[in-house]
Amino acid sequence: MIATETNQCKTRWMIIEDAFDAKKLIEFLVALIKDAGKKIFLILDNLRVHHSKIVKAWVAEWKDQIELFYFPSYSPHSILRNVSTPI
């Protein structure tokens, strides 16, 4: 499964039956763009597929509608490490 959540807490998801690859990611990104109505700023982790040449080429073609950002590959002081810790 691949999923996203907007800054308005709306979720979008897709069940993936086979191995997750660039083609599946692009299929998901197409669906996101189709329903967005405005430019998407998507934050991804560093899964190899997210950085593939195919995905980067596709995003370059659609740069007016989507922009990708990546978590740092190493961030020991990340706030995300403490998400489950009560404040």
DAQUI-V505269 format. One record per pair of residues at least 12 apart in sequence whose C-alpha atoms are under 6 Angstrom apart, sorted by sequence separation. I is the first residue (numbers start at 1). J is the second residue. If there is no record, write none. Layout:
BEGIN
i=(I;I)
j=(J;J)
END
This chain:
BEGIN
i=(2;1;1;1;41;43;45;39;40;41;42;43;44;45;22;39;41;43;21)
j=(14;14;15;16;66;68;70;65;66;67;68;69;70;71;49;66;68;70;49)
END
